[in-house]
Amino acid sequence: MNKKLFIVIAAFLLGGNCVMQAQDEKEEITVTDNDGKEEVIDVPEAMNYEVDSLLNLYYSKTYLQPDNDCNYKDENVSYPKEVYIERLGRLPNVMEMPYNDIVQKFIDRYTGRLRHSVSYMLGASNFYTPIFEEALEAYGLPLELKYLPVIESALNPQATSHAGAAGLWQFMVATGKHYGLEVNSLVDERRDPIKSSYAAAQYLRDLYKIFGDWSLVIAAYNCGPENINKAIHRANGEADYWKIYPYLPRETRGYVPAFIAANYVMNYYCEHNICPMRTKLPAKTDTIVVTKDVHLKQIAEVCGIDIDELRTLNPQYRRDIVNGSNKPSIIRMPATATNTFIANEDSIYNHKTETLFTRRSLVEVDNSSKSSYTRKSSAKKRKSYSRKKRRTRAKRVTIRKGDTLSEIAERNHTTVKKLRQLNGIKGNTIRAGKKIRVR
């Protein structure tokens, strides 16, 4: 593909601002083994997304449309299993794509109830496939891995799982940060298709260094390398996905079969009467670098850009705020708007600043009430101290018969000299029954 054309496609369609949500009801697939025992397998979450959510995204509404010239009858066609085996074997892949009943169940799901979602994904793949292939090529990985986001996110860069994974490649926060994706309150680069694709390629390369088997790599991408190592240990060291299959989490058991099915349907959709949505190339885009904080609404309103389009081009900015004062930040916009931005940069930064940026950088402390409180508090402390001091000085004891000043001083932890000073005694004579101050 022409490099310039790739940049236009890749950079423009960086996702919608609608977060896909799965259906409330958990989806499952039931398979029966050779002994007649039924097994329930969880379906990857993206296979539960409603097609209406996908078609309601900004780029879907703007650049995808049904192919009215397609005359396929909208119904699935079933084939003998030998046909599926032969078709999978013909795919130009280096990764193993075996057939079994579980793979068939997922093929049936994609070509049946999910056929309209497949139609959408075939159209959207025209935008995303060049991005995926560039990243995979950069790390020398099999290009069939470009279908991994099909089962991860149904090709929606704003997809968010119940576990908190985000973006086309469904990175968790910790893994995303480990591979250089910035995630904070204002920025989430897991939703940036270009950056997340290169991070995913690097992660997949690292997993292959660990396992040396692509089926295990795919499984580890889903449930983590620790769970794969546990399953291998429980399978007495067998490092084969289909041997460790019984020891895997339920969703991971269906993950590799779903990946094989995705490869099948994205290549053999015509044989199942699925019409891809037609794709219209978007207008060219360009980037600017800002070193000040700016709100996407400021840019949209001053430059006359649709705010939804601007959000679509910059899905990583999760609250519409570009934190340029923290570090130079890139903003993508229609190429025709970049000159407008440059010519009106000061006006953009000053536009509706008070309403769009409400976080204060400097505040004054009201000390008037605090000073009054401090004065009252200090007065109370002084009075309390005076009362305590008076109570301390006023302590008296009664002289017992036979007492001497030295004995009284010893009992009360004072001195004879102190007793004489407190009571005006000049000699040693004291009288029993009389009270005497000891401090």
Secondary structure as GFF3:
##gff-version 3
##sequence-region A 1 439
A	DSSP	alpha_helix	3	12	.	.	.	ID=ss1
A	DSSP	beta_strand	28	32	.	.	.	ID=ss2
A	DSSP	beta_strand	38	42	.	.	.	ID=ss3
A	DSSP	three_ten_helix	45	48	.	.	.	ID=ss4
A	DSSP	alpha_helix	51	55	.	.	.	ID=ss5
A	DSSP	alpha_helix	58	63	.	.	.	ID=ss6
A	DSSP	beta_strand	64	65	.	.	.	ID=ss7
A	DSSP	alpha_helix	81	90	.	.	.	ID=ss8
A	DSSP	alpha_helix	101	111	.	.	.	ID=ss9
A	DSSP	alpha_helix	115	138	.	.	.	ID=ss10
A	DSSP	three_ten_helix	143	147	.	.	.	ID=ss11
A	DSSP	alpha_helix	148	153	.	.	.	ID=ss12
A	DSSP	alpha_helix	173	178	.	.	.	ID=ss13
A	DSSP	three_ten_helix	189	191	.	.	.	ID=ss14
A	DSSP	alpha_helix	193	211	.	.	.	ID=ss15
A	DSSP	alpha_helix	214	223	.	.	.	ID=ss16
A	DSSP	alpha_helix	225	234	.	.	.	ID=ss17
A	DSSP	alpha_helix	241	244	.	.	.	ID=ss18
A	DSSP	three_ten_helix	245	247	.	.	.	ID=ss19
A	DSSP	alpha_helix	250	267	.	.	.	ID=ss20
A	DSSP	three_ten_helix	270	272	.	.	.	ID=ss21
A	DSSP	beta_strand	278	279	.	.	.	ID=ss22
A	DSSP	beta_strand	285	290	.	.	.	ID=ss23
A	DSSP	beta_strand	293	295	.	.	.	ID=ss24
A	DSSP	alpha_helix	296	303	.	.	.	ID=ss25
A	DSSP	alpha_helix	307	313	.	.	.	ID=ss26
A	DSSP	beta_strand	321	323	.	.	.	ID=ss27
A	DSSP	beta_strand	329	334	.	.	.	ID=ss28
A	DSSP	alpha_helix	335	343	.	.	.	ID=ss29
A	DSSP	alpha_helix	345	350	.	.	.	ID=ss30
A	DSSP	alpha_helix	353	356	.	.	.	ID=ss31
A	DSSP	alpha_helix	368	393	.	.	.	ID=ss32
A	DSSP	beta_strand	396	398	.	.	.	ID=ss33
A	DSSP	alpha_helix	405	411	.	.	.	ID=ss34
A	DSSP	alpha_helix	416	423	.	.	.	ID=ss35
A	DSSP	beta_strand	435	437	.	.	.	ID=ss36
###
